Amino acid sequence: MRQFFARALVAAGMVLALAASSRADDTAKIVHEGSVQKSIPVGVTVVVKKIAVGEDATVVTLVASFDSHQTNSVNLNDHNAYLDLGDGQKLSLRQPEDNRYLTIGNGQSMEGELVFPGRIQAEAKQVTLVINDNNPGNDIVAPGLSLAIPVAAK
């Protein structure tokens, strides 16, 4: 067994961590590798680089950036983020202890691993990362974003 730990990026003197630890086995299956991205009007861009499914958790590696003249920061987890599995199920984000709301400052980027307890089913073809469900993409406090990500068992 190995531990998945948050990777933090130090940017402009601010430590931004994205994930709490979770157990996953050494044979975690990579179900997505590449870049899928989405930008929303408030100035947030999210790039999903990889999704790995371990023994008891799904881990999404991503980069989130924020650049705007409208506000100084946004929260990417005001409404608990989740992975929509497309079959009526969702995996909720394990909230990071040191940045529970995934607050990102203007001109900053965060790179890390988000931990979602539970597993994507082997037959899944797509999952959707949902951030601040039902909020519009131009919300200056907690913008909403949905990003469909193709997955395949490897």
N, C-alpha and C positions, 0 to 999 in steps of 0.2 A: 504494500500500500504506500502511496505517497500523498502528501498534502498539496492542495492547490492553495497558493497564497496570493494575496493581492500584490500586484506590481504597482508601484507608485511612481509618478513622474513629478519631479520637483521643477516647478515652473514659477519664475519670478518670486522665489522665496516661499512659495506656498506648496505644501505637500498635498497632493490630490490622490487619494486611494479609491479604488473602485470595488473591491470585493472582500468579503469575509472568507475565512478559511472553510474548507469542506473536504471531506475525505473522498477520494476517487482512486480506483485501482490503477496499477501501472500499465494496464492494457486499455486505457481509455480509447474509445473509438472516435476518430476525427470524422465528423459527418458534413462539415463544410470547411473549405479552405480556399481563400481568395479574397476578393474585396467586393462587398456589396455596400452601397452607400445611399444615404438620403440626406438632403438639405431641406431646411424648413425656413419660412420667411423671417423669423426672428433672428436668424443668423447662426443656428446650430447645424453642424454637419456631423453625422454619425457614420463611421465606417466599421462594418463587422468584418474581421479578418479570419476568424476561425471559430468553430463550435466543436467542442469535444464532449462526448457522453461517457461518464465514468460509472462506477458502481452504484452511486447514490445521488449523483448530481450532474447537471448539464452546465458546462462552463463556456461562456461567450467571451471571446477576446475581441476588444474593440478599441477604437479611438473616437473620442468626442471632442469637437472643437466649437468655440463660440466667439463670434465677432459681430458686434452690433453697435450702432449709435443710439439705440433706443433704451438700453438699460445696462447696468454694471455687472449683473450676474443673472443666471437662471438656475432653476432646480429641475433636474431631469428625473426626480423620483418623488415628487409631491404626492402623486397617486401611485401606489406601489407598481413598479414596472413588472412586466411578466412576458413569458413566451407563450403565445397562443399556438397550441398544437393542431388546431384545425378540426378537432374531433369533439369539441365541447369541453376540452380540458385545457388548463393553463398551468404553467409552472411560475410561481411567484419568486421575485428576486429576494435573496437573502440580503438584508440591508447591511451595508458596511458600517461598522461601529464608528469610524472616524469621519464619515461623510455620508450620513444617513440619507440625505436628500439629493445626493450626487450634484451638489452645487458646483457650478463652473463659472469662473470669472471671465469678464470680457477680455479677449485677446489670449485666452488660455486654451490648452489642450489637455485632455486626460487620456491616458492609455492604460488599460488593465484588463482584468478578467472579472466578469460578473458571474456570480454563482447562483444557479437556480436549482434548488433541491428537487430531485426527481429526474426522470429519464425521458428522452424523446424516443418514441417507439421506432423499431427498426424499419418498419414499412413507410414511415413518414417521408413525404416528398418535399415538404415546405413547412417552415415555422415562421411566425411573425413576432418580431420584437416590438412590444407596445410600451411606449413611454408616455406617462400622464394621459391615460385613456380618456377620450372624449374632450380633451382640451384642444383648441385650435393651434396650429403651427405658428401663429403670430402672437400668442400669449406671452407677455414680457416677464412673467413670474415663473410659470411652469408650462412651457410649450409642449404640445402633444406631437407625437411622431409614431408612425407605424411603418415598420420596415420588413417586407417579405424576404425571406432568406431560403434559397433552395438547399435541401439537405439530401444526402444519400448515404446509405450504409457502405462502409469501405472495408 
